Amino acid sequence: MAESAGQILTSTSSGGRQRALDALRGLIIVFMALDHANYFIAQRHSSGEYWGGAFPVYTDLPSFLTRFVTHFCAPGFFLLMGAGMSFFAASRRNRGWSWGAVLRHFLLRGLLLVALQLLLINLAWHWGPYPFPSFYIGVLIALGGTMILGSLLLPLRDLPLAGLILILFVGTELLHPAPELWGKLNIDVLNLLLLRPGGDDLLWSNYPILPWLELVIFGMLLGRWMRRDPRKTLSRTWIIGASFLMLFLILRSLDGFGNIRPRPGTNWMDFLNPVKYPPSMTFTLLTTGVNLILLSVLGWLSRRKAAWLNILTAFGRAPLLVYVLHLFLYLALGRLLTPGGSSLLPMYALWLLGLAVLYPLAVWYSGWKVRQPAASPAHLF
């Protein structure tokens, strides 16, 4: 997916980290890498999933599942970024930072993410196997934009934040154009940046900022709850997640409001393919519900000191480095070894090879970053 990306979120000091959050972020990065290996190496990637236009088409179950498991990446990244912002702000405030210093950090980091998308990340997509627009509003732009906007909301209490989540959750769906207007609207840069995906060969948007902001704010609330009582929070996130999945089943079955567009068919694959661009209410409920259940499970495993979680936490503590490197690594593997694409089996082998290459780099980088002073520019990356 020329889009779903790595949790490019604010890191916290080693003492303030929550292992379950790092493990979930690492798991999401592993699935994100699978998605981009599928894109660059197998050259198999759905062109649908938008609010209009063609629907996704899957010819077999492995192809569907390979794509389906990666749907949880982008929502998880935004959610965890919000949680990370909450931890970071609390940590720096405890060290004597003013609110102005905290906001300045998030502003600089958000602008850095936008710059990385425009100046570096888009090169990988341009050099990839498919034609790509000249200017692309990708996930780093949305992460950077939501980080900047979300940081302004950090001083608010829980109830106003919950109200904003509801307004964005419902409001962005109400404001969205009808699917019949796909390809008929004028290219409006502000609209593509803030509200709806689409565009043309010159400018394309997959990640407008406002539909993803609700997940960042929810992540900020999640971070607050975990700071107050991490064990209690992790023991209850599965309940919230299960509630989200129940609401998903209801809205998806009704096939009306909350779906942006009707399902193309009646089979189970159609049912599990809600609109991703922008995230429909059903997409957000499905993916966030699963992510919250996974977070609860990872919290349980963390308390039991499951050693294999160290692999996930290593990736989860170096998200920006892994995100940047993995794109160019899989791009190079695809160009060198599978210039015409491949079947899924060799793609999976090269995906695992890429993770093996990236793992020691993630371990080194996360260790180096922890050793840097709290005010070091290293924490911008």
N, C-alpha and C positions, 0 to 999 in steps of 0.2 A: 504494500500500500504506500504509494508515494506520499505518505502522510503520517501514519500512526507512529508516534515517536517515543523517545525515551523520557523517562521522568526527569525532566530537566529542572529539578526543584531545588529549593533552598536546603542546604545541608545544615545539620546541627552539630554541636560538639559531641565527641564520643561519649561523654558521660550522660548527655541528654537524649541520646538516641533511643528509640524504641525498636527492638530487634524485629518485632513482627512487621512494622512498617517497612523496614529495610528489606526484609525477606519478601514481602509482597511486591515491592518495587523491583527486586531482583527477578522474581518470577515473571513479572510483566515484561521486563527487559528481554528475558529468554524467549518469550512468545513474540515480542516485537522483532527480534532477530530472525525468527522463523518466517515472519511475514515478509521481511525485506530480502531474505534469502530466496524465498519463493518468487519475489519480483525480479531480482537481478540474476539469479542462477537458473531457475526453472522457467522464468519468463511466463509464469501463470499468475494472473491477477485479475480479479473481477473489476470490470469497469462500471458496474452499477452502483447501487446503494445510495443514490442521490435522491433529492426531493422530487425529481422529475427525470424524464429520459428513460433509457433502457433499464430493465431490472437485471440483477445478477443472474447468471446462468452457470450451474454446476452440472457436469456430466457424470460425476461419480461421487460416492460418499467420502473417500479420502480427500478429494479436492475441496469439498464443502467443509469438512472438519478442520483442514489445514487453515482455511480462512476464518472459520467461526471462532476458533480459540484465540485468535488475535484481536477480535472485536473488543475484548476487555482491556486492551492496552491503553488506548487514548483516554477513556474515562478514568481508569486507574491512575494515570499520570497526573491528570488535573486534580483528582481527589487528593492524592498524596502530596502534590505540590502545596495545596492549601494547608494540609496538616504540617508539612515541613515549615511553612511560613509561620505558623502559630508557634512551633517549637523554637524557631530561630529568633523570632521577635521576643519571646519570653526570656530566652537565654541571654540575648544582648541587653535587654532592659535590666536583667539581674546584674549584669556587669557594669551598669551605669550609663549605657547608651541612652540618649534622648530619643523621643519618637521621631524627631527630624532625622537623626542618624540612621534609624531603622528604615524609614521611608526612603532615604537617599540610597541605601544599599539595594532595596528592592527595585528602585527606579533604574539604577545602573545595571543590575542583573537582568531586568526585563529588557532594557535596550540592548544589552549584550546578546540575548537570545534572538532578538529580531535581527541584529546585524549578522549573527552566525547563519541564520536562515537565508538571508539575502546574498551574503558574500561567499559562503562556503557550502552549506548544505544543498542549495539549489544546483550547484555544480554536479553533485552526484546524480541528481535526477536528470539533468541535461545530458550527462554521459551515459545514462542508462539505456535499456533496450527499446524504449518507446519514445515517440515525440513528446516534447514537454514545452509548456508555455514559457515565454520570455521572463515573466515575473510570476512568482508563485507564492501565495499566502498559505504557508504550511503550518505544521503544528508548533514549531518554535515561535512563530509570530503570535499565535494564539496563547501559548504559554507565557510569553513575555508580556503581552497585552493584559492578560488576566492577572498576572502577578502584580503589575503596576496598579491596576484598578482595585484588585483585592487588598493590596497593602493599605489603601486609603480607608478600607472598612475594618481593619483589625481592631481599632479602639472601640467599635460598637459592641453592645451587649448581645447575648445569645438570641434573645427574642427578635430584635430588629434584623439580625442576620438571617434567622429562619424565615422571616417575612420576605426578605429579598430573594431568598432561594425560591420560595413559592411564586413570587412575581415573575422571576426569570424563567422558571420551569414551565409555567403556563403561558406567560406573555410572549415569549419568543415563538411559541407554536402558533398562537393567535395571530401574530404579525406576519407569519410566513406566507409567501405567495402560494396560490393554488398550483398543484403539479401540472395543470394544463398550460401554465405560462412558461414552462421550461423551454429555454432557447428563444423566448420571445421578448425578454426584458432587455432594456438598455443596459450597457455596462456602466455601472455606478460604483466607483471605487470605494466610497464610504460604506455603501450597502454591503459590498462584498467583503470588506474588512470587518464589519460589525455584525451582520445579521444572516446573510444567505450565501451558500456556496454557488459556484458557477463562474462564468466568464467566457473568454475566448482564447485564441492562440497567443495573444499578447499578455493577458492577465487572467489568472485563474485562482480561485479561492476554494480550498477544501475546509478550512478551519476559521470561520468568522468568530470573533471574540465573544460576543454576548451569549450565544447558546452554551458555551463551555464555562462561563463564569459561575454559574450555579454550583457546579461541582467543586470549584476552587473554594467557594464560600462554605459549602458543606464540609470540605476537608478542613477548613479553619475551625469549624465547630468540633469536628472529630478530634483535631489536635488539642483543643481546649479540654475536651472530656478526658482524653488520655493523660493530659498533664495532671488533672485533678485526681483521677483514679484509673490507672492503666489496666489493672486486672479486671475491675468491674466493667470497664468499657469494652475490652476485648471479649469478655464473657457474654456481652449483650449485642455485639454488632451482628451476630448471626440472626438475631430476632429481627433487627431492622432490615437486614438483607432479605430474609424470608418474606417479610411484609412487602418489600419492593417487588419481589418475584410474583407474589399473589396479585398485586395491582397490575403488573405487566400482563399476566395471564388474562385478567379481566379486560383490560383495554385492547389487547391484541385480539382476543376473541370477538369483541364487539366490532373491531376493524373500522372504527370511526375516528373521532377526535382523539388525539394523542399518538396517531400513527403517521401523520402528515399526508400519506397517500395510502389507498387500499392495497391489500396484498395482491400479488399477481396470480396466485393460485391457492389451492387448499391443502397442499401437502405440508409435512412438518418442516421441511427446509424453508418454505415460504413463510411459515409461522415464525421461525427463528431468525428471519432476516428483516428486522425493522430498519427504517431509514437511518443511516448513519450520518449523512451529510445534508443538513446539520443534524445533530443528535435529536431524534424524535423523543417524545416522552417515553415511549415503549423501549427504545434503545437504551436510554439512560437508566430506566428501571431495571431492565434485564442485566445490563453489564455492571451497574453499581451494586445491585443485589448480590450478584455472584462475587464481586470483589470484597464486599463486606463479610460474606460467609467465609471466603478464603482468609481474610484477615483474622477472623475469630479462630479458625483452625490453626493458622500459623502462630497465633498467640499461644494456643494450647501446646503446640509442639515446642515453642520456644521455652515455655516454662519447664518442659521436660528435657530441655537441653539437647534436642536432636542435632547431632553433629553435622549432618548433611545440609542443614540450614545455612552453614557457613558459606557454602557455594553461592546461595542466593543472596545473602547479605553482602558478599563481596561485590557482586554486580550492582546491588541496590545502593551501595555507598559511593559508587563512581558513575552515576548515570549519564552525566554530560559527556565525559570522556568516552564511555562505551557507545553512546549514541553516535557521536561524530565518527569514531573509528569504524564501527561496524558497517556503516553505509559504504564507505570506501573499500573496506575489506571484501564485502560480498560483491560489490561492483567489480573489483579486480578478479575475484574468483570466477565470476560469471563470464567476464571478457576472455580470460585465459583458458578456462576449462570447458565452459558450455556456451560458446558464442551464439549458438542457435537455440538455446534453451535445453531443458532436460525433462525427464520424468521426475516424479516425486522422490523416488528412492535415492538417487544420487544427490538430489537437492538436500534431503535430510542429512545425508552423510557430510556434506560440505557445511551445512548449518552447524552441526556439532563440532566440526573442525574449527569453524570460526569462533565458536564459544570457547574452545580450548585455547585458542590463541589469545583471546581477549581476557581470559580469567586472570592470569598473572599480572597483566597490566592493571586490571581493576584493583587487585589486592595491593599492588605497589602504590597506586595513585591514592586510594582511600587512606592508606597509612600515612603517606606524605602529607595529605591535606589536614589530617587530624593534628599533626604536629605544628601546623602553622598558627601564629597568634590570631586571636579573635578578630582583630581589625585588619588582618592581611587581605590584600586583593585576591589571594588564592581562593577565598570563599565566594568570589563572584562566579567561579567556574565549577 
